[in-house]
Amino acid sequence: MNKKKKPEKSVKSSKDKTKAKKEKKDIKEKKAKKEKKEKKAKRPKPPKVVRDSFTMPENDYAKIKSLKAEFLELGLVLKKGELLRAGLYALERMDEGQRREVHKNVEPVKTGRPKK
């Protein structure tokens, strides 16, 4: 009597299944972290900003308000700091003669905080 033995099936316990699932999850998490890190490394860092305050005549301050309104009519929302930076870019592109002319038209003001 020759009975053939059936090959034994590998029976995984519930602990083994749980362990395998956890390992898969860990691998996925590590991969996701690595991808996130790579994306972050590729992204250029925004420039550092400096907070500052300064004194200016009321009529110059009114010009800022007026220019902001003009940009708004064009459909462009501009913050005060952005407007001042745009002025800096414009000054950079001027030649020496134009800069001297602008300098003549800027009235000097006393530095420091105004008295209340």
Chimera marker file (.cmm) of the C-alpha trace (Angstrom):
<marker_set name="trace">
<marker id="1" x="0.000" y="0.000" z="0.000" r="1" g="1" b="0" radius="0.5"/>
<marker id="2" x="1.681" y="2.951" z="-1.330" r="1" g="1" b="0" radius="0.5"/>
<marker id="3" x="0.024" y="6.101" z="-0.219" r="1" g="1" b="0" radius="0.5"/>
<marker id="4" x="1.218" y="9.316" z="-1.703" r="1" g="1" b="0" radius="0.5"/>
<marker id="5" x="1.862" y="12.007" z="0.760" r="1" g="1" b="0" radius="0.5"/>
<marker id="6" x="0.375" y="15.364" z="-0.068" r="1" g="1" b="0" radius="0.5"/>
<marker id="7" x="2.829" y="18.243" z="0.101" r="1" g="1" b="0" radius="0.5"/>
<marker id="8" x="2.284" y="20.195" z="3.225" r="1" g="1" b="0" radius="0.5"/>
<marker id="9" x="0.897" y="23.664" z="2.763" r="1" g="1" b="0" radius="0.5"/>
<marker id="10" x="2.787" y="26.395" z="4.471" r="1" g="1" b="0" radius="0.5"/>
<marker id="11" x="0.404" y="27.711" z="6.994" r="1" g="1" b="0" radius="0.5"/>
<marker id="12" x="1.115" y="31.214" z="8.138" r="1" g="1" b="0" radius="0.5"/>
<marker id="13" x="-0.028" y="32.137" z="11.516" r="1" g="1" b="0" radius="0.5"/>
<marker id="14" x="-1.895" y="35.363" z="12.075" r="1" g="1" b="0" radius="0.5"/>
<marker id="15" x="1.250" y="36.755" z="13.722" r="1" g="1" b="0" radius="0.5"/>
<marker id="16" x="3.252" y="36.117" z="10.554" r="1" g="1" b="0" radius="0.5"/>
<marker id="17" x="0.579" y="37.786" z="8.420" r="1" g="1" b="0" radius="0.5"/>
<marker id="18" x="0.485" y="40.811" z="10.704" r="1" g="1" b="0" radius="0.5"/>
<marker id="19" x="4.271" y="41.044" z="10.641" r="1" g="1" b="0" radius="0.5"/>
<marker id="20" x="4.329" y="40.861" z="6.836" r="1" g="1" b="0" radius="0.5"/>
<marker id="21" x="1.685" y="43.595" z="6.560" r="1" g="1" b="0" radius="0.5"/>
<marker id="22" x="3.637" y="45.796" z="8.962" r="1" g="1" b="0" radius="0.5"/>
<marker id="23" x="6.845" y="45.303" z="6.970" r="1" g="1" b="0" radius="0.5"/>
<marker id="24" x="5.043" y="46.275" z="3.742" r="1" g="1" b="0" radius="0.5"/>
<marker id="25" x="3.608" y="49.347" z="5.437" r="1" g="1" b="0" radius="0.5"/>
<marker id="26" x="7.046" y="50.336" z="6.784" r="1" g="1" b="0" radius="0.5"/>
<marker id="27" x="8.590" y="49.997" z="3.336" r="1" g="1" b="0" radius="0.5"/>
<marker id="28" x="5.863" y="52.174" z="1.814" r="1" g="1" b="0" radius="0.5"/>
<marker id="29" x="6.291" y="54.813" z="4.525" r="1" g="1" b="0" radius="0.5"/>
<marker id="30" x="10.081" y="54.908" z="4.058" r="1" g="1" b="0" radius="0.5"/>
<marker id="31" x="9.639" y="55.262" z="0.317" r="1" g="1" b="0" radius="0.5"/>
<marker id="32" x="7.103" y="58.082" z="0.759" r="1" g="1" b="0" radius="0.5"/>
<marker id="33" x="9.430" y="59.893" z="3.198" r="1" g="1" b="0" radius="0.5"/>
<marker id="34" x="12.329" y="59.569" z="0.771" r="1" g="1" b="0" radius="0.5"/>
<marker id="35" x="10.259" y="60.952" z="-2.116" r="1" g="1" b="0" radius="0.5"/>
<marker id="36" x="9.029" y="63.838" z="0.051" r="1" g="1" b="0" radius="0.5"/>
<marker id="37" x="12.597" y="64.633" z="1.086" r="1" g="1" b="0" radius="0.5"/>
<marker id="38" x="13.746" y="64.620" z="-2.556" r="1" g="1" b="0" radius="0.5"/>
<marker id="39" x="10.908" y="66.963" z="-3.565" r="1" g="1" b="0" radius="0.5"/>
<marker id="40" x="11.760" y="69.300" z="-0.698" r="1" g="1" b="0" radius="0.5"/>
<marker id="41" x="15.438" y="69.310" z="-1.680" r="1" g="1" b="0" radius="0.5"/>
<marker id="42" x="14.598" y="70.236" z="-5.296" r="1" g="1" b="0" radius="0.5"/>
<marker id="43" x="12.382" y="73.156" z="-4.275" r="1" g="1" b="0" radius="0.5"/>
<marker id="44" x="14.274" y="76.463" z="-4.135" r="1" g="1" b="0" radius="0.5"/>
<marker id="45" x="14.235" y="78.115" z="-0.743" r="1" g="1" b="0" radius="0.5"/>
<marker id="46" x="12.395" y="81.449" z="-0.575" r="1" g="1" b="0" radius="0.5"/>
<marker id="47" x="14.625" y="84.436" z="0.164" r="1" g="1" b="0" radius="0.5"/>
<marker id="48" x="14.878" y="85.545" z="3.757" r="1" g="1" b="0" radius="0.5"/>
<marker id="49" x="12.925" y="88.668" z="4.553" r="1" g="1" b="0" radius="0.5"/>
<marker id="50" x="13.863" y="91.588" z="6.772" r="1" g="1" b="0" radius="0.5"/>
<marker id="51" x="11.348" y="93.607" z="8.720" r="1" g="1" b="0" radius="0.5"/>
<marker id="52" x="12.121" y="97.315" z="8.790" r="1" g="1" b="0" radius="0.5"/>
<marker id="53" x="10.432" y="100.626" z="9.480" r="1" g="1" b="0" radius="0.5"/>
<marker id="54" x="11.179" y="104.071" z="8.156" r="1" g="1" b="0" radius="0.5"/>
<marker id="55" x="9.892" y="107.608" z="8.164" r="1" g="1" b="0" radius="0.5"/>
<marker id="56" x="8.446" y="109.346" z="5.113" r="1" g="1" b="0" radius="0.5"/>
<marker id="57" x="6.480" y="112.513" z="4.420" r="1" g="1" b="0" radius="0.5"/>
<marker id="58" x="2.685" y="112.231" z="4.346" r="1" g="1" b="0" radius="0.5"/>
<marker id="59" x="2.516" y="113.219" z="0.654" r="1" g="1" b="0" radius="0.5"/>
<marker id="60" x="4.843" y="110.303" z="-0.271" r="1" g="1" b="0" radius="0.5"/>
<marker id="61" x="2.709" y="107.971" z="1.794" r="1" g="1" b="0" radius="0.5"/>
<marker id="62" x="-0.334" y="109.280" z="-0.094" r="1" g="1" b="0" radius="0.5"/>
<marker id="63" x="1.478" y="108.491" z="-3.366" r="1" g="1" b="0" radius="0.5"/>
<marker id="64" x="1.767" y="104.866" z="-2.255" r="1" g="1" b="0" radius="0.5"/>
<marker id="65" x="-1.979" y="104.739" z="-1.638" r="1" g="1" b="0" radius="0.5"/>
<marker id="66" x="-2.648" y="106.356" z="-5.021" r="1" g="1" b="0" radius="0.5"/>
<marker id="67" x="-0.339" y="103.958" z="-6.891" r="1" g="1" b="0" radius="0.5"/>
<marker id="68" x="-1.902" y="100.969" z="-5.154" r="1" g="1" b="0" radius="0.5"/>
<marker id="69" x="-5.319" y="102.181" z="-6.348" r="1" g="1" b="0" radius="0.5"/>
<marker id="70" x="-4.035" y="102.565" z="-9.923" r="1" g="1" b="0" radius="0.5"/>
<marker id="71" x="-2.701" y="99.020" z="-9.905" r="1" g="1" b="0" radius="0.5"/>
<marker id="72" x="-6.002" y="97.809" z="-8.495" r="1" g="1" b="0" radius="0.5"/>
<marker id="73" x="-7.828" y="99.427" z="-11.455" r="1" g="1" b="0" radius="0.5"/>
<marker id="74" x="-5.536" y="97.392" z="-13.720" r="1" g="1" b="0" radius="0.5"/>
<marker id="75" x="-6.645" y="94.278" z="-11.877" r="1" g="1" b="0" radius="0.5"/>
<marker id="76" x="-3.337" y="93.907" z="-10.022" r="1" g="1" b="0" radius="0.5"/>
<marker id="77" x="-3.318" y="93.693" z="-6.240" r="1" g="1" b="0" radius="0.5"/>
<marker id="78" x="-0.091" y="95.118" z="-4.871" r="1" g="1" b="0" radius="0.5"/>
<marker id="79" x="0.972" y="95.347" z="-1.249" r="1" g="1" b="0" radius="0.5"/>
<marker id="80" x="2.900" y="98.354" z="0.036" r="1" g="1" b="0" radius="0.5"/>
<marker id="81" x="6.129" y="96.364" z="0.334" r="1" g="1" b="0" radius="0.5"/>
<marker id="82" x="5.743" y="95.008" z="-3.204" r="1" g="1" b="0" radius="0.5"/>
<marker id="83" x="5.229" y="98.525" z="-4.517" r="1" g="1" b="0" radius="0.5"/>
<marker id="84" x="8.375" y="99.760" z="-2.763" r="1" g="1" b="0" radius="0.5"/>
<marker id="85" x="10.361" y="96.807" z="-4.132" r="1" g="1" b="0" radius="0.5"/>
<marker id="86" x="9.066" y="97.558" z="-7.643" r="1" g="1" b="0" radius="0.5"/>
<marker id="87" x="10.413" y="101.082" z="-7.191" r="1" g="1" b="0" radius="0.5"/>
<marker id="88" x="13.800" y="99.625" z="-6.278" r="1" g="1" b="0" radius="0.5"/>
<marker id="89" x="13.820" y="97.496" z="-9.433" r="1" g="1" b="0" radius="0.5"/>
<marker id="90" x="12.940" y="100.572" z="-11.494" r="1" g="1" b="0" radius="0.5"/>
<marker id="91" x="15.780" y="102.564" z="-9.890" r="1" g="1" b="0" radius="0.5"/>
<marker id="92" x="18.210" y="99.741" z="-10.647" r="1" g="1" b="0" radius="0.5"/>
<marker id="93" x="17.397" y="99.933" z="-14.352" r="1" g="1" b="0" radius="0.5"/>
<marker id="94" x="17.950" y="103.704" z="-14.556" r="1" g="1" b="0" radius="0.5"/>
<marker id="95" x="21.195" y="105.214" z="-15.744" r="1" g="1" b="0" radius="0.5"/>
<marker id="96" x="23.230" y="107.575" z="-13.560" r="1" g="1" b="0" radius="0.5"/>
<marker id="97" x="21.611" y="110.751" z="-14.930" r="1" g="1" b="0" radius="0.5"/>
<marker id="98" x="18.087" y="109.497" z="-14.250" r="1" g="1" b="0" radius="0.5"/>
<marker id="99" x="19.042" y="108.454" z="-10.722" r="1" g="1" b="0" radius="0.5"/>
<marker id="100" x="20.501" y="111.913" z="-10.033" r="1" g="1" b="0" radius="0.5"/>
<marker id="101" x="17.259" y="113.518" z="-11.252" r="1" g="1" b="0" radius="0.5"/>
<marker id="102" x="15.174" y="111.287" z="-8.978" r="1" g="1" b="0" radius="0.5"/>
<marker id="103" x="17.488" y="112.051" z="-6.057" r="1" g="1" b="0" radius="0.5"/>
<marker id="104" x="16.977" y="115.794" z="-6.576" r="1" g="1" b="0" radius="0.5"/>
<marker id="105" x="13.200" y="115.378" z="-6.294" r="1" g="1" b="0" radius="0.5"/>
<marker id="106" x="13.277" y="113.401" z="-3.046" r="1" g="1" b="0" radius="0.5"/>
<marker id="107" x="13.046" y="115.725" z="-0.075" r="1" g="1" b="0" radius="0.5"/>
<marker id="108" x="15.201" y="114.732" z="2.909" r="1" g="1" b="0" radius="0.5"/>
<marker id="109" x="13.381" y="113.942" z="6.145" r="1" g="1" b="0" radius="0.5"/>
<marker id="110" x="14.531" y="113.834" z="9.722" r="1" g="1" b="0" radius="0.5"/>
<marker id="111" x="15.171" y="110.245" z="10.770" r="1" g="1" b="0" radius="0.5"/>
<marker id="112" x="13.537" y="108.661" z="13.774" r="1" g="1" b="0" radius="0.5"/>
<marker id="113" x="9.991" y="108.327" z="14.974" r="1" g="1" b="0" radius="0.5"/>
<marker id="114" x="7.720" y="111.353" z="14.595" r="1" g="1" b="0" radius="0.5"/>
<marker id="115" x="6.436" y="112.976" z="17.779" r="1" g="1" b="0" radius="0.5"/>
<marker id="116" x="2.792" y="112.317" z="18.573" r="1" g="1" b="0" radius="0.5"/>
<link id1="1" id2="2" r="1" g="1" b="0" radius="0.2"/>
<link id1="2" id2="3" r="1" g="1" b="0" radius="0.2"/>
<link id1="3" id2="4" r="1" g="1" b="0" radius="0.2"/>
<link id1="4" id2="5" r="1" g="1" b="0" radius="0.2"/>
<link id1="5" id2="6" r="1" g="1" b="0" radius="0.2"/>
<link id1="6" id2="7" r="1" g="1" b="0" radius="0.2"/>
<link id1="7" id2="8" r="1" g="1" b="0" radius="0.2"/>
<link id1="8" id2="9" r="1" g="1" b="0" radius="0.2"/>
<link id1="9" id2="10" r="1" g="1" b="0" radius="0.2"/>
<link id1="10" id2="11" r="1" g="1" b="0" radius="0.2"/>
<link id1="11" id2="12" r="1" g="1" b="0" radius="0.2"/>
<link id1="12" id2="13" r="1" g="1" b="0" radius="0.2"/>
<link id1="13" id2="14" r="1" g="1" b="0" radius="0.2"/>
<link id1="14" id2="15" r="1" g="1" b="0" radius="0.2"/>
<link id1="15" id2="16" r="1" g="1" b="0" radius="0.2"/>
<link id1="16" id2="17" r="1" g="1" b="0" radius="0.2"/>
<link id1="17" id2="18" r="1" g="1" b="0" radius="0.2"/>
<link id1="18" id2="19" r="1" g="1" b="0" radius="0.2"/>
<link id1="19" id2="20" r="1" g="1" b="0" radius="0.2"/>
<link id1="20" id2="21" r="1" g="1" b="0" radius="0.2"/>
<link id1="21" id2="22" r="1" g="1" b="0" radius="0.2"/>
<link id1="22" id2="23" r="1" g="1" b="0" radius="0.2"/>
<link id1="23" id2="24" r="1" g="1" b="0" radius="0.2"/>
<link id1="24" id2="25" r="1" g="1" b="0" radius="0.2"/>
<link id1="25" id2="26" r="1" g="1" b="0" radius="0.2"/>
<link id1="26" id2="27" r="1" g="1" b="0" radius="0.2"/>
<link id1="27" id2="28" r="1" g="1" b="0" radius="0.2"/>
<link id1="28" id2="29" r="1" g="1" b="0" radius="0.2"/>
<link id1="29" id2="30" r="1" g="1" b="0" radius="0.2"/>
<link id1="30" id2="31" r="1" g="1" b="0" radius="0.2"/>
<link id1="31" id2="32" r="1" g="1" b="0" radius="0.2"/>
<link id1="32" id2="33" r="1" g="1" b="0" radius="0.2"/>
<link id1="33" id2="34" r="1" g="1" b="0" radius="0.2"/>
<link id1="34" id2="35" r="1" g="1" b="0" radius="0.2"/>
<link id1="35" id2="36" r="1" g="1" b="0" radius="0.2"/>
<link id1="36" id2="37" r="1" g="1" b="0" radius="0.2"/>
<link id1="37" id2="38" r="1" g="1" b="0" radius="0.2"/>
<link id1="38" id2="39" r="1" g="1" b="0" radius="0.2"/>
<link id1="39" id2="40" r="1" g="1" b="0" radius="0.2"/>
<link id1="40" id2="41" r="1" g="1" b="0" radius="0.2"/>
<link id1="41" id2="42" r="1" g="1" b="0" radius="0.2"/>
<link id1="42" id2="43" r="1" g="1" b="0" radius="0.2"/>
<link id1="43" id2="44" r="1" g="1" b="0" radius="0.2"/>
<link id1="44" id2="45" r="1" g="1" b="0" radius="0.2"/>
<link id1="45" id2="46" r="1" g="1" b="0" radius="0.2"/>
<link id1="46" id2="47" r="1" g="1" b="0" radius="0.2"/>
<link id1="47" id2="48" r="1" g="1" b="0" radius="0.2"/>
<link id1="48" id2="49" r="1" g="1" b="0" radius="0.2"/>
<link id1="49" id2="50" r="1" g="1" b="0" radius="0.2"/>
<link id1="50" id2="51" r="1" g="1" b="0" radius="0.2"/>
<link id1="51" id2="52" r="1" g="1" b="0" radius="0.2"/>
<link id1="52" id2="53" r="1" g="1" b="0" radius="0.2"/>
<link id1="53" id2="54" r="1" g="1" b="0" radius="0.2"/>
<link id1="54" id2="55" r="1" g="1" b="0" radius="0.2"/>
<link id1="55" id2="56" r="1" g="1" b="0" radius="0.2"/>
<link id1="56" id2="57" r="1" g="1" b="0" radius="0.2"/>
<link id1="57" id2="58" r="1" g="1" b="0" radius="0.2"/>
<link id1="58" id2="59" r="1" g="1" b="0" radius="0.2"/>
<link id1="59" id2="60" r="1" g="1" b="0" radius="0.2"/>
<link id1="60" id2="61" r="1" g="1" b="0" radius="0.2"/>
<link id1="61" id2="62" r="1" g="1" b="0" radius="0.2"/>
<link id1="62" id2="63" r="1" g="1" b="0" radius="0.2"/>
<link id1="63" id2="64" r="1" g="1" b="0" radius="0.2"/>
<link id1="64" id2="65" r="1" g="1" b="0" radius="0.2"/>
<link id1="65" id2="66" r="1" g="1" b="0" radius="0.2"/>
<link id1="66" id2="67" r="1" g="1" b="0" radius="0.2"/>
<link id1="67" id2="68" r="1" g="1" b="0" radius="0.2"/>
<link id1="68" id2="69" r="1" g="1" b="0" radius="0.2"/>
<link id1="69" id2="70" r="1" g="1" b="0" radius="0.2"/>
<link id1="70" id2="71" r="1" g="1" b="0" radius="0.2"/>
<link id1="71" id2="72" r="1" g="1" b="0" radius="0.2"/>
<link id1="72" id2="73" r="1" g="1" b="0" radius="0.2"/>
<link id1="73" id2="74" r="1" g="1" b="0" radius="0.2"/>
<link id1="74" id2="75" r="1" g="1" b="0" radius="0.2"/>
<link id1="75" id2="76" r="1" g="1" b="0" radius="0.2"/>
<link id1="76" id2="77" r="1" g="1" b="0" radius="0.2"/>
<link id1="77" id2="78" r="1" g="1" b="0" radius="0.2"/>
<link id1="78" id2="79" r="1" g="1" b="0" radius="0.2"/>
<link id1="79" id2="80" r="1" g="1" b="0" radius="0.2"/>
<link id1="80" id2="81" r="1" g="1" b="0" radius="0.2"/>
<link id1="81" id2="82" r="1" g="1" b="0" radius="0.2"/>
<link id1="82" id2="83" r="1" g="1" b="0" radius="0.2"/>
<link id1="83" id2="84" r="1" g="1" b="0" radius="0.2"/>
<link id1="84" id2="85" r="1" g="1" b="0" radius="0.2"/>
<link id1="85" id2="86" r="1" g="1" b="0" radius="0.2"/>
<link id1="86" id2="87" r="1" g="1" b="0" radius="0.2"/>
<link id1="87" id2="88" r="1" g="1" b="0" radius="0.2"/>
<link id1="88" id2="89" r="1" g="1" b="0" radius="0.2"/>
<link id1="89" id2="90" r="1" g="1" b="0" radius="0.2"/>
<link id1="90" id2="91" r="1" g="1" b="0" radius="0.2"/>
<link id1="91" id2="92" r="1" g="1" b="0" radius="0.2"/>
<link id1="92" id2="93" r="1" g="1" b="0" radius="0.2"/>
<link id1="93" id2="94" r="1" g="1" b="0" radius="0.2"/>
<link id1="94" id2="95" r="1" g="1" b="0" radius="0.2"/>
<link id1="95" id2="96" r="1" g="1" b="0" radius="0.2"/>
<link id1="96" id2="97" r="1" g="1" b="0" radius="0.2"/>
<link id1="97" id2="98" r="1" g="1" b="0" radius="0.2"/>
<link id1="98" id2="99" r="1" g="1" b="0" radius="0.2"/>
<link id1="99" id2="100" r="1" g="1" b="0" radius="0.2"/>
<link id1="100" id2="101" r="1" g="1" b="0" radius="0.2"/>
<link id1="101" id2="102" r="1" g="1" b="0" radius="0.2"/>
<link id1="102" id2="103" r="1" g="1" b="0" radius="0.2"/>
<link id1="103" id2="104" r="1" g="1" b="0" radius="0.2"/>
<link id1="104" id2="105" r="1" g="1" b="0" radius="0.2"/>
<link id1="105" id2="106" r="1" g="1" b="0" radius="0.2"/>
<link id1="106" id2="107" r="1" g="1" b="0" radius="0.2"/>
<link id1="107" id2="108" r="1" g="1" b="0" radius="0.2"/>
<link id1="108" id2="109" r="1" g="1" b="0" radius="0.2"/>
<link id1="109" id2="110" r="1" g="1" b="0" radius="0.2"/>
<link id1="110" id2="111" r="1" g="1" b="0" radius="0.2"/>
<link id1="111" id2="112" r="1" g="1" b="0" radius="0.2"/>
<link id1="112" id2="113" r="1" g="1" b="0" radius="0.2"/>
<link id1="113" id2="114" r="1" g="1" b="0" radius="0.2"/>
<link id1="114" id2="115" r="1" g="1" b="0" radius="0.2"/>
<link id1="115" id2="116" r="1" g="1" b="0" radius="0.2"/>
</marker_set>
